[in-house]
Every structure is written in C-alpha cells, then in structure tokens.
Amino acid sequence: MELFEQLYTRLWAALNRPDTPDLSQHERQLLHHLEPERPVNLGWLAGHLGLPKSTTSTIVKRLAERGFVHRVRDPGNERRLAITLTPKGHERVAADTVLDPARLDAALAAVPEPDRAAMLAALGKLADAAEALKPSGRRR
C-alpha cells in the first residue's frame, strides 16, 4: 500500500495540470467532486479536499457567483449547505481534465507497449475492485 501511495503521489505531481486563467487548482478540484443531481455538504467537501471549512466556503461562494455551482440550505438540515454543479459547471468539468493530456500521452508513449498494456489492464482491475467496495461513508 505504501508503494502505491508513493507512486500515485509522484504521478499526480508529474501529470496534474497547472491552474488555468479562469480557475485555480482548488476551484477545479472542488468542481470535480460535485455532480448536478447529487448534493454534497460543505463539511464533507472541506474534509475530502483537506481544506479548512472557511476556505472551502469562500471557494464555493466564488464559484457560485460565476455560475459554476448552486448552493442552497439542505432541506433536511438548515445548518448545512447542499452544493451541486450547475449546467455551466457540468460543462466546464466535462471539458476539463485534472491531468495534463499532453504530458500523460508522452509518459504513456515512453512505456514499452507490452508493459503499457499490462499496466493499463492492471489499473482497470484495480478500478473495478475499488468501485465494487462498500461506499466509504461519503456524506452528502
């Protein structure tokens, strides 16, 4: 597990896409953790992103002002915010990638074909196994 975490961290650092002029890295990360139909609460979002609740709240407000997210009080608990993507936010996420496609293509091309095919097959199996696990208690 330790080796996987180290390798994942190295890959992320080498391949993640830098900030874009219209969105900071934190804004992009936050958008990628939202869906149009399934609200997420602010506390869960802050904890998941490893950010203070106040910082996450500020980011959500800025994104809401620019039309990327919709935030309303949770009808089940008025103390919580329910945050979802707007159609504009959904379009932005669909057109975005957190990884730099050119760097990822170059890195994949540098791996010999048999190794690349085996690596991608193994990653597919890992993704399947992870998706089959019981939900991690994500509070929405």
C-alpha positions in Angstrom: 0.0 0.0 0.0 2.8 2.4 0.9 4.4 1.9 -2.6 1.1 2.5 -4.3 0.6 5.7 -2.4 4.2 6.9 -3.2 3.7 6.1 -6.9 0.3 7.7 -7.0 1.7 10.9 -5.4 4.6 11.0 -7.9 2.2 10.5 -10.8 -0.1 13.2 -9.6 2.7 15.7 -9.1 4.2 15.0 -12.6 1.0 14.9 -14.5 -1.5 17.2 -12.9 -2.5 20.2 -14.9 -1.5 23.7 -13.6 -4.0 26.4 -12.8 -5.9 27.8 -15.7 -6.6 31.5 -16.1 -10.3 31.1 -15.1 -10.0 28.5 -12.3 -7.5 27.9 -9.6 -6.4 24.4 -8.7 -8.6 24.3 -5.7 -11.6 25.5 -7.7 -11.0 22.8 -10.3 -10.6 20.1 -7.7 -13.8 21.2 -6.0 -15.8 21.2 -9.2 -14.6 17.6 -10.0 -16.1 16.4 -6.7 -19.6 17.7 -7.5 -22.5 16.4 -9.5 -25.5 18.2 -10.9 -28.1 15.9 -9.2 -26.4 14.7 -6.0 -25.8 17.5 -3.4 -22.7 17.4 -1.3 -22.5 19.2 2.0 -19.8 21.8 2.7 -18.3 19.9 5.7 -17.7 16.7 3.7 -16.3 18.7 0.8 -13.8 20.6 3.0 -12.7 17.4 4.7 -12.3 15.5 1.5 -10.3 18.2 -0.1 -8.2 18.7 3.1 -9.1 22.4 3.3 -10.5 24.5 6.2 -14.3 24.8 6.1 -13.9 28.6 5.8 -11.6 28.3 2.7 -13.9 25.8 1.1 -16.9 28.1 1.8 -15.1 31.0 0.1 -14.3 28.9 -2.9 -17.9 27.7 -3.2 -19.1 31.3 -3.0 -16.8 32.4 -5.8 -17.8 29.5 -8.0 -21.5 30.3 -7.3 -21.0 33.9 -8.2 -19.5 32.8 -11.5 -22.4 30.4 -12.2 -20.4 27.1 -11.8 -22.2 25.8 -8.6 -25.6 26.1 -7.0 -25.7 26.2 -3.2 -28.8 26.1 -1.1 -29.6 25.2 2.5 -30.1 21.4 2.9 -33.9 20.9 3.4 -33.1 18.1 5.9 -30.8 20.2 8.0 -30.9 24.0 7.6 -27.4 24.3 9.1 -25.9 22.6 6.1 -25.3 23.8 2.6 -26.2 21.5 -0.3 -23.8 22.1 -3.2 -24.3 20.9 -6.8 -22.9 21.7 -10.2 -24.9 24.0 -12.4 -25.3 23.2 -16.1 -22.4 25.6 -16.7 -20.3 23.9 -14.1 -21.1 20.5 -15.5 -20.0 21.6 -19.0 -16.8 23.0 -17.5 -16.0 19.8 -15.7 -16.8 17.7 -18.8 -14.4 19.7 -20.9 -11.7 19.7 -18.2 -9.2 17.2 -17.1 -7.2 17.3 -13.9 -4.3 15.7 -15.7 -2.3 17.4 -18.5 -3.2 15.3 -21.6 0.0 16.1 -23.5 2.2 15.0 -20.6 0.1 11.9 -19.9 0.3 10.9 -23.6 4.1 11.5 -23.6 4.6 9.5 -20.4 2.4 6.6 -21.7 4.3 6.6 -25.1 7.6 6.2 -23.2 6.4 3.0 -21.6 7.0 0.0 -24.0 3.8 -1.4 -25.5 3.6 -4.7 -23.7 4.3 -3.0 -20.3 1.8 -0.3 -21.1 -0.9 -2.8 -22.0 -0.3 -4.8 -18.8 -0.2 -1.7 -16.7 -3.5 -0.4 -18.1 -5.1 -3.8 -17.7 -3.9 -3.9 -14.0 -5.2 -0.4 -13.4 -8.5 -1.4 -14.8 -8.8 -4.3 -12.4 -7.8 -2.0 -9.5 -10.5 0.5 -10.6 -13.1 -2.3 -10.8 -12.2 -3.6 -7.4 -12.3 -0.1 -5.8 -15.7 0.6 -7.4 -17.0 -2.7 -6.0 -16.2 -1.8 -2.4 -18.8 -0.7 0.0 -19.2 3.1 -0.1 -16.7 5.0 2.1 -19.3 6.9 4.1 -19.3 9.9 1.8 -21.8 12.3 3.5 -23.8 14.3 1.0 
